[in-house]
Amino acid sequence: MKYNRTIILKNGQECRLKNGAEGDGQAVWEIFNLTHGETDYLLSYPDENTFDAKQESQFLKAKTESGNEIELLAIVGGKVVGTAGIEAVGNKYKVGHRAEFGMGIAKAFWGLGIGGALLAACVECARNAGYTQLELNVVADNERAVSLYKKAGFTEYGRNPKGFCSRTAGYQELISMRLEL
């Protein structure tokens, strides 16, 4: 799947949103490790990253060639500062209408509108791919993210009080949310 758009951030800077390509592997590997080290709200820690830059390149190539999945990059000043993507829940008929959403943004770029722009782009891509439901899990204490998702029309459909076990915070409640497309 391909995507390419330029937006203006709240601070006046340009931000390019584009699908990750094979040549972006090193930059995406670096931003993954950075974002997963800066917050306790993402699924894993940097030391749990099983990909290297070459494997990241192959992952991005596969997403670019996919008709129903994508990994988007947010680029500011020539540097990747965030990623977001949609992935099929499965390839069976009964779940073929569902996709999962995930996102990570470098802390230095929080509050500039990148999250909302990446989310909107992924919703657009999910619709274009023919999905009728986009899903995500979010740590309940991540109030900014929960607010963003609600503003975009996501609704809560369940909670898991021990969804994550943080190395520093103990158990974290996860909210399951969905958006009908």
C-alpha positions as CSV (number, residue, x, y, z in Angstrom):
1,M,0.0,0.0,0.0
2,K,1.3,3.5,-0.8
3,Y,0.6,6.8,0.8
4,N,2.3,10.3,0.5
5,R,1.0,13.6,1.9
6,T,2.6,16.6,3.5
7,I,0.9,18.4,6.5
8,I,1.8,21.5,8.5
9,L,2.3,20.8,12.2
10,K,1.1,23.1,15.1
11,N,4.5,24.6,15.3
12,G,4.5,25.5,11.6
13,Q,7.0,22.8,10.5
14,E,6.2,20.5,7.5
15,C,5.7,16.9,8.2
16,R,5.7,14.3,5.4
17,L,3.5,11.2,5.9
18,K,4.5,8.4,3.6
19,N,4.6,4.7,3.5
20,G,7.8,3.2,4.7
21,A,10.0,1.7,1.9
22,E,12.8,-0.8,1.9
23,G,15.4,2.0,2.1
24,D,13.9,3.3,5.4
25,G,14.8,0.2,7.4
26,Q,17.6,1.7,9.5
27,A,15.6,4.9,10.3
28,V,12.5,2.9,11.3
29,W,14.6,0.5,13.4
30,E,16.1,3.5,15.2
31,I,12.8,5.3,15.8
32,F,11.2,2.0,17.0
33,N,13.9,1.6,19.6
34,L,13.7,5.3,20.6
35,T,9.9,5.4,21.0
36,H,9.7,2.1,22.8
37,G,12.3,3.5,25.3
38,E,10.6,6.8,25.9
39,T,7.2,5.6,27.1
40,D,5.8,2.7,29.0
41,Y,2.6,2.8,27.0
42,L,3.9,0.6,24.0
43,L,3.8,-3.1,23.7
44,S,7.5,-3.8,24.1
45,Y,10.9,-2.5,25.3
46,P,13.8,-1.7,23.0
47,D,15.8,-4.8,24.3
48,E,12.9,-7.0,23.2
49,N,13.1,-5.8,19.5
50,T,13.9,-9.0,17.6
51,F,14.3,-7.1,14.2
52,D,17.5,-5.7,12.9
53,A,17.6,-2.9,10.3
54,K,17.7,-5.4,7.4
55,Q,14.7,-7.2,8.7
56,E,12.9,-3.9,9.2
57,S,13.7,-3.1,5.5
58,Q,12.1,-6.4,4.5
59,F,9.0,-5.7,6.7
60,L,8.6,-2.3,5.1
61,K,9.0,-3.7,1.6
62,A,6.3,-6.3,2.3
63,K,3.9,-3.6,3.6
64,T,4.5,-1.4,0.5
65,E,3.7,-4.4,-1.7
66,S,0.6,-5.3,0.4
67,G,-2.9,-4.3,-0.8
68,N,-4.3,-4.2,2.7
69,E,-1.6,-3.3,5.2
70,I,0.7,-0.3,5.5
71,E,3.4,1.2,7.8
72,L,3.5,5.0,7.6
73,L,6.4,7.2,8.5
74,A,6.2,10.8,9.9
75,I,9.2,12.7,8.6
76,V,10.2,16.1,9.9
77,G,13.3,17.9,8.7
78,G,14.4,14.7,6.8
79,K,14.2,12.6,10.0
80,V,11.7,9.9,10.8
81,V,10.0,11.0,14.1
82,G,7.1,8.5,14.2
83,T,5.4,5.5,12.7
84,A,1.9,4.1,12.5
85,G,0.4,1.2,10.7
86,I,-2.6,-1.1,10.0
87,E,-2.3,-4.8,10.0
88,A,-4.9,-7.4,9.1
89,V,-6.3,-9.2,12.2
90,G,-6.2,-12.4,10.1
91,N,-6.7,-13.8,6.6
92,K,-9.7,-15.9,7.4
93,Y,-13.1,-14.9,6.0
94,K,-14.6,-14.3,9.5
95,V,-12.0,-11.7,10.4
96,G,-11.2,-10.3,7.0
97,H,-13.1,-7.1,7.8
98,R,-10.9,-6.2,10.7
99,A,-7.6,-4.4,11.0
100,E,-5.4,-3.4,13.9
101,F,-3.8,0.0,14.4
102,G,-0.6,0.9,16.2
103,M,1.5,4.0,16.5
104,G,4.7,5.4,18.1
105,I,6.0,9.0,18.0
106,A,9.2,10.4,19.4
107,K,8.5,12.3,22.7
108,A,10.1,15.5,21.3
109,F,7.3,15.6,18.7
110,W,4.3,14.9,21.0
111,G,1.6,17.6,20.9
112,L,2.3,18.8,17.4
113,G,-0.6,17.0,15.6
114,I,1.5,14.1,14.2
115,G,-0.6,11.5,16.1
116,G,-3.9,12.8,14.8
117,A,-2.5,13.0,11.2
118,L,-1.0,9.5,11.3
119,L,-4.3,8.2,12.8
120,A,-6.4,9.9,10.1
121,A,-4.1,8.5,7.3
122,C,-4.4,5.0,8.7
123,V,-8.1,5.3,8.9
124,E,-8.1,6.4,5.2
125,C,-5.9,3.5,4.2
126,A,-8.0,1.0,6.2
127,R,-11.1,2.2,4.4
128,N,-9.4,2.1,1.0
129,A,-8.3,-1.5,1.8
130,G,-11.9,-2.5,2.3
131,Y,-11.9,-3.0,6.1
132,T,-15.0,-2.1,8.0
133,Q,-13.5,-2.1,11.5
134,L,-10.3,-0.7,12.8
135,E,-9.2,-1.8,16.3
136,L,-6.6,-0.9,18.9
137,N,-5.6,-1.4,22.5
138,V,-4.4,1.5,24.6
139,V,-3.1,1.8,28.2
140,A,-5.9,3.3,30.2
141,D,-3.6,5.7,31.9
142,N,-2.5,7.1,28.5
143,E,-5.1,9.9,28.7
144,R,-3.8,11.8,25.7
145,A,-4.0,8.8,23.4
146,V,-7.5,7.7,24.8
147,S,-8.7,11.3,24.1
148,L,-7.3,11.2,20.5
149,Y,-8.9,7.9,19.7
150,K,-12.3,9.0,21.2
151,K,-12.1,12.3,19.2
152,A,-11.5,10.2,16.0
153,G,-14.7,8.2,16.7
154,F,-13.3,5.1,18.4
155,T,-15.5,3.5,21.1
156,E,-14.5,1.3,24.0
157,Y,-15.7,-2.3,23.9
158,G,-13.8,-3.8,26.7
159,R,-11.0,-3.6,29.3
160,N,-8.3,-5.9,30.5
161,P,-7.2,-4.9,34.0
162,K,-3.9,-6.8,33.6
163,G,-3.3,-6.3,29.9
164,F,0.3,-5.2,30.3
165,C,2.8,-6.0,33.0
166,S,5.2,-3.0,33.1
167,R,8.7,-3.4,34.4
168,T,8.3,-0.1,36.3
169,A,4.5,0.4,36.9
170,G,3.3,-3.2,37.4
171,Y,0.0,-4.1,35.8
172,Q,-1.5,-1.7,33.3
173,E,-5.1,-1.8,32.3
174,L,-5.7,-1.9,28.5
175,I,-8.8,-0.5,26.9
176,S,-9.9,-2.2,23.7
177,M,-11.4,0.3,21.2
178,R,-12.9,0.0,17.7
179,L,-13.9,2.3,14.9
180,E,-16.6,1.3,12.4
181,L,-15.4,2.4,8.9
